[in-house]
Amino acid sequence: MAKAWICLSFLIILYLFSDKNFINVNAETKTWCVAKPSSDQATLLDNINFACSHVDCRVLSSGCPCYSPGNLINHASIAMNLYYQANGRNYWNCNFKNSGLIVITNPSEFALSLQLCYLKTLLYIYKSISLY
């Protein structure tokens, strides 16, 4: 019986202290999923293929709103973030075999350029839908 109390006490203490080691992100906090800079090219390509098989990644096509800059890590980050946002912004939706990173700071160099990208994306999707 004493061992059970020791284990229970240990678990309670562990729980109380573990909460302070994590950033509390509530539903109102904006978060993004980006590719870890240490990710290799094969992993980034796998992430793009996986994410784009579940969400619409047409915005990454040449000439579309989010194509530029046209490098692999940016395209992977956009695809991963589209997947993350579409699936409820849960931490497990940004794992990508441990190559994803959740950030609470806007990952774009300029917040305006990201907002413009999203506005262009919405406009692009709206035009695509209205063609049908």
MOGI-V787465 format. One record per backbone hydrogen bond with DSSP energy under -1.0 kcal/mol. CO is the residue of the C=O (numbers start at 1). NH is the residue of the N-H. E is the energy in kcal/mol with one decimal. If there is no record, write none. Layout:
# MOGI-V787465
co->(CO/CO)
nh->(NH/NH)
e->(E/E)
This chain:
# MOGI-V787465
co->(1/2/3/4/5/6/7/8/9/10/11/12/13/14/15/18/26/32/34/36/40/41/42/43/44/45/46/47/48/51/51/57/58/59/61/64/69/71/72/73/74/75/76/77/78/79/80/81/82/83/84/85/90/91/95/95/99/101/103/110/111/112/113/114/115/116/117/118/119/120/121/122/123/124/125/126/129)
nh->(5/6/7/8/9/10/11/12/13/14/15/16/17/18/19/21/29/103/101/39/44/45/46/47/48/49/50/51/52/54/55/60/61/66/64/67/71/75/76/77/78/79/80/81/82/83/84/85/86/87/89/88/93/94/99/100/36/34/32/114/115/116/117/118/119/120/121/122/123/124/125/126/127/128/129/130/132)
e->(-1.7/-2.1/-2.5/-2.6/-2.8/-2.5/-2.4/-2.3/-2.5/-2.7/-2.4/-2.4/-2.1/-2.3/-1.2/-1.4/-1.3/-2.7/-2.5/-2.2/-2.2/-2.5/-2.3/-2.5/-2.3/-2.6/-2.7/-2.9/-2.8/-1.5/-1.9/-2.2/-1.9/-1.4/-2.3/-1.6/-1.7/-2.3/-2.7/-2.2/-2.3/-2.5/-3.0/-2.4/-2.5/-2.1/-2.6/-3.0/-2.2/-1.3/-2.5/-1.2/-1.8/-1.5/-1.6/-1.7/-2.8/-2.6/-2.2/-1.5/-2.5/-2.7/-2.1/-2.5/-2.7/-2.8/-2.4/-2.8/-2.5/-2.8/-2.8/-2.7/-2.6/-2.1/-2.5/-2.5/-1.4)
